[in-house]
C-alpha cells in the first residue's frame, strides 16, 4: 500500500527509541522504502544516560537486523541526562508533558529535520487515538505509523522480535511494559514500587531530586487530602503496576505550547 505522505517526502526519518514498537516500525519502514519509495532513510536514536545499559546491545542487534546504521544523537547541554534537565527546568513533569522528552528527544530530533521529511513513529494499533492527536499537533512535517497501517499491536511487536532472534531489552525481561529510563517520571505508584525493589539506587536518586525541587515536584497527589506525595513517603504496598496505564517515553510527552519553542543547547552526533 502506497502512503502518499511518504511518497511525497524528501527523506524518511525513523525514531528508534530502543523500544520494541519503534524497532519493528523501523524495520517495516526500511522494507517498504526498499520496495516502494527508494528515499534516503535515516534512523535516529536519542541517547539518554538513565536508560539501561543493555539498550546499546539491543541497538547494535537491530542494526544487524536492519543492515543499516543507527545514528546516535545527544543534547550536550544536558549531557543526555534527565536529571540535568530536571535541575535546569526546576520541575519533573506536568500533565501530559515531561521536560526530559522535550529537551533530550524532541528538540534534538527537530534539529535534524528538514523541510518535507516524514518521521516514522512506533504507535501501535492500540494507540490510534494518540497517533491522531500527535498528527494534529505536528504541522511542520508528515508522520508515518507503519504499525497502525498493518494493525500491529504491542504484543505483535514483541513476537516479531522473538521470531527475528532479537533478544529483548532487559527491562522487558524484568517485567516492565516499556523500555524507558530506569525510573520514569510518568510511572504510577505500582511502577515506582517495582523500581524501588529492582533499582533501589535509581529510586533514591529520584526521591532525592523531588526533595531538592520541593513539594510542587512530588510525583503523586492525594485527592482526599489535597497534598502531594513524595517517593520518600510512598507506601511500599501502594499501586498495582500490572493494572496501571503504560508510561511510555513517547513523542506525545512534548505536545504542549512548548512544542514550538526554539532549541536550547547544542547537538552532538556520536558514532
C-alpha positions in Angstrom: 0.0 0.0 0.0 1.5 3.3 -1.1 1.5 6.1 1.6 1.2 9.4 -0.3 2.9 11.4 2.6 5.9 9.1 2.3 5.8 9.1 -1.4 5.9 12.9 -1.5 8.6 13.3 1.2 12.3 14.0 0.7 13.7 11.8 3.5 12.4 9.1 5.9 13.4 9.7 9.5 12.9 6.7 11.8 12.7 7.5 15.5 14.4 4.5 17.2 13.9 4.5 21.0 15.2 1.0 21.8 11.6 0.0 22.5 10.0 -3.0 20.8 7.4 -0.9 18.8 9.9 1.6 17.4 12.3 -1.2 16.5 9.6 -3.1 14.5 8.2 0.1 13.0 11.7 1.0 11.7 12.1 -2.5 10.2 8.8 -2.1 8.4 9.8 1.4 7.1 13.1 0.0 5.7 11.3 -2.8 3.9 8.6 -0.6 2.5 11.1 2.0 1.4 13.2 -0.5 -0.4 10.0 -1.9 -2.1 8.1 1.3 -3.0 9.9 4.6 -2.3 13.7 4.4 -2.6 14.1 7.5 -0.4 17.0 8.4 1.8 16.3 6.8 5.2 17.9 7.9 8.5 17.5 6.1 11.8 17.9 8.3 14.9 18.4 7.2 18.5 18.4 9.9 21.2 21.0 9.0 23.9 19.7 9.2 27.4 22.1 8.4 30.3 19.4 6.9 32.5 18.3 4.2 30.2 19.5 0.6 30.9 23.0 -0.1 29.5 21.6 -3.1 27.7 19.9 -0.8 25.3 23.2 -0.3 23.4 23.4 -4.1 22.9 19.8 -4.1 21.6 20.6 -1.1 19.3 23.5 -2.9 17.7 21.4 -6.1 17.3 18.8 -4.1 15.4 21.5 -2.5 13.2 22.5 -6.0 12.1 18.8 -6.9 11.6 18.3 -3.8 9.5 21.6 -3.9 7.7 21.5 -0.1 8.4 23.4 2.3 10.6 21.6 3.9 13.5 22.7 7.5 14.3 23.1 8.2 18.0 22.3 11.8 19.0 22.8 13.6 22.2 21.9 17.0 23.6 25.2 18.1 25.1 23.7 21.0 27.1 22.2 18.4 29.4 24.8 15.7 28.8 21.9 13.4 27.8 20.8 13.2 31.4 17.2 13.6 32.6 18.5 14.8 35.9 20.3 17.7 34.4 17.1 18.6 32.6 15.1 18.5 35.9 17.7 20.6 37.6 17.7 23.2 34.8 13.9 23.3 34.4 13.2 23.0 38.2 10.4 20.5 37.5 9.9 16.8 36.9 6.7 16.8 34.9 3.3 18.5 34.2 0.1 16.9 33.0 0.8 15.2 29.6 4.3 16.8 29.5 7.7 15.8 30.6 10.7 18.2 30.1 13.1 15.3 29.7 11.4 14.2 26.5 11.3 17.7 25.1 14.9 18.6 25.8 16.6 15.2 25.1 14.4 13.9 22.3 12.1 16.3 20.5 14.4 19.2 20.3 17.3 17.1 19.2 15.1 15.4 16.6 13.8 18.8 15.3 17.4 20.0 14.8 18.0 17.1 12.4 14.7 17.5 10.4 14.5 19.1 7.0 11.5 20.5 5.1 9.4 17.8 3.6 10.8 15.0 5.8 8.5 12.3 7.1 9.1 10.8 10.6 8.4 7.1 11.4 6.8 6.6 14.8 6.1 3.4 16.8 2.5 4.0 17.6 0.7 0.6 17.7 -2.9 -0.2 16.8 -3.9 0.3 20.5 -2.7 3.9 20.2 -4.7 5.2 17.2 -6.2 8.0 19.2 -2.8 9.1 20.5 -1.5 9.0 16.9 -4.3 11.1 15.6 -3.6 13.7 18.4 0.0 13.7 17.5 -0.6 14.3 13.8 -2.9 17.2 14.6 -0.2 18.8 16.7 2.6 18.1 14.2 2.2 20.7 11.4 5.8 21.1 10.2 6.3 17.6 8.8 4.5 14.4 8.0 4.1 11.4 10.3 4.1 7.8 9.3 2.9 5.0 11.6 3.5 1.7 9.7 2.5 -0.4 12.7 -1.0 1.1 12.6 -1.2 0.6 8.9 -0.6 -3.1 9.4 -2.8 -3.4 12.6 0.2 -4.4 14.7 -0.2 -4.5 18.5 2.5 -4.2 21.1 2.3 -8.0 21.5 2.8 -8.4 17.8 6.0 -6.3 18.0 7.4 -8.4 20.8 6.6 -11.6 18.9 8.2 -10.2 15.8 11.5 -9.5 17.6 11.5 -13.0 19.1 11.0 -14.6 15.6 13.9 -12.5 14.3 16.1 -13.8 17.2 16.5 -10.3 18.5 16.9 -10.6 22.3 14.5 -8.3 24.0 15.9 -5.5 26.2 16.4 -6.4 29.8 13.7 -4.0 31.0 11.1 -6.1 29.2 12.5 -9.3 30.7 12.2 -7.8 34.1 8.5 -7.3 33.6 8.4 -3.6 32.6 5.9 -2.7 30.0 8.2 -0.2 28.2 11.9 0.3 27.8 12.0 3.7 29.4 14.6 5.3 31.7 15.2 3.4 34.9 12.7 5.5 36.8 10.3 7.3 34.5 8.6 10.4 36.0 5.3 9.3 34.2 5.2 6.0 36.0 2.4 5.2 38.6 2.7 4.2 42.2 3.0 0.5 41.4 5.7 1.2 38.8 7.7 3.2 41.3 7.4 0.5 43.9 8.7 -2.0 41.4 11.6 0.4 40.7 12.2 0.6 44.5 12.7 -3.2 44.6 14.6 -3.7 41.3 16.7 -0.5 41.2 16.9 1.0 44.7 19.7 3.4 43.8 17.7 4.9 41.0 14.6 5.1 43.3 16.7 7.0 45.8 18.1 9.3 43.2 14.6 10.4 42.0 13.4 10.7 45.6 16.3 13.0 46.4 15.5 15.0 43.3 12.0 15.5 44.5 13.2 16.8 47.8 15.7 19.2 46.1 12.9 20.6 43.9 10.3 20.9 46.6 6.8 19.7 47.2 5.5 21.0 43.9 7.6 18.5 42.2 6.4 15.4 44.1 5.2 12.8 41.6 1.9 11.8 43.2 -1.2 13.6 44.6 -3.7 12.6 47.3 -7.1 13.7 46.2 -8.6 13.2 49.6 -6.1 15.4 51.5 -5.2 17.7 48.6 -1.5 17.2 49.4 1.2 15.9 47.1 3.0 12.6 48.0 6.8 12.2 47.6 8.5 8.9 46.7 10.1 9.1 50.2 6.6 8.8 51.7 5.2 6.3 49.1 3.9 3.2 50.9 5.6 0.0 49.6 2.1 -1.5 49.1 0.8 1.4 47.0 -0.3 0.9 43.4 -0.6 -2.1 41.2 1.8 -2.0 38.3 0.0 -4.6 36.2 -3.2 -2.5 36.2 -1.5 0.8 35.6 -1.5 2.6 32.3 1.6 2.3 30.2 4.1 5.2 31.0 5.7 5.5 27.5 8.5 7.8 26.8 7.0 8.9 23.5 6.7 11.9 21.3 3.3 12.6 22.9 5.1 13.9 26.1 6.2 17.1 24.3 2.8 18.0 22.8 2.3 21.3 24.7 2.6 25.0 24.0 6.3 24.5 24.4 6.2 22.3 21.2 7.4 25.2 19.0 9.9 26.6 21.4 13.4 27.2 19.9 16.0 24.6 20.6 18.3 25.2 23.6 21.7 23.6 23.7 23.9 22.0 21.1 23.5 18.8 19.3 26.4 16.3 19.0 26.1 13.3 16.8 28.2 10.4 18.1 29.3 7.3 16.2 
